[in-house]
Amino acid sequence: MISSEQFLTSVFWAQELPGEEQERARRGIALRNLDVGASLIHRGDRVDSWIGVVSGLLKLGSITDSGKAVSYVGLPPSCWFGEGSLLKDEPRQYDVVALRRTQVALLNRATFFWLFENSVAFNRLLVRLFNERLGQFIALVEHDRTLDSTGKVARSLAWLFNPVISPFLGKHIDISQEEIGLLAGVSRPVANRTLQELERAGLLRNEGGGVTILDLGKLRRYGE
């Protein structure tokens, strides 16, 4: 079970709940550690938890019938996901893999549905997340068809810093060029080149083992 202190400091939506609901949610959360490359979820798995990233970095993607790995989005610290699969009670449609050592919080199914059925604050949270994810995935289809490599890297980074989905992230993330390439679907050398372009444009600061965002608005609109 997650401690009260860690619950309030690492679960962004905890502070939105009344005290009784906070405690109910906290008691329903377990922590799990993942090594680099470990699979948290395989496509087709039945999911029994709502999942939050406490630390580290996950990648949501899939493998095509021809064996090609396709990346859709990165899941950084404070990001929670998988509510749709729980509500629809259907197998997961994507794979989720740890790009680095990662700790996740798992809110069990029973507690999730208790909050869903009893908490106004929790339902408002889910509506915000659904709305934000819908816009994100619609944009993903458009960007994949229209943007060059620099644009794809820019948007992939900007999505990590979404203030609704990952509000605790701030302006910096520890992430390697290889990890950026995996999220954007480009090679590490291409990621390196595009990061230099974005840095010269004043949108971010490339710090080797991490990235600091200087202008999130322009990064999100890069390539338009």
HELIX and SHEET records of a PDB file:
HELIX    1   1 SER A    4  SER A   10  1                                   7    
HELIX    2   2 PHE A   12  GLU A   16  5                                   5    
HELIX    3   3 GLY A   19  ARG A   27  1                                   9    
HELIX    4   4 GLU A   83  LYS A   88  1                                   6    
HELIX    5   5 ARG A  109  ASN A  118  1                                  10    
HELIX    6   6 VAL A  120  THR A  146  1                                  27    
HELIX    7   7 SER A  149  LEU A  160  1                                  12    
HELIX    8   8 GLN A  177  ALA A  184  1                                   8    
HELIX    9   9 ARG A  188  ARG A  200  1                                  13    
HELIX   10  10 LEU A  216  ARG A  220  1                                   5    
SHEET    1   A 4 ILE A  29  LEU A  34  0                                        
SHEET    2   A 4 THR A 102  ASN A 108 -1                                        
SHEET    3   A 4 SER A  49  SER A  55 -1                                        
SHEET    4   A 4 TRP A  80  PHE A  81 -1                                        
SHEET    1   B 4 SER A  39  ILE A  41  0                                        
SHEET    2   B 4 ASP A  95  ALA A  98 -1                                        
SHEET    3   B 4 LEU A  58  ILE A  63 -1                                        
SHEET    4   B 4 ALA A  69  LEU A  75 -1                                        
SHEET    1   C 3 HIS A 172  ASP A 174  0                                        
SHEET    2   C 3 GLY A 210  ILE A 213 -1                                        
SHEET    3   C 3 LEU A 204  ASN A 206 -1                                        
END                                                                             
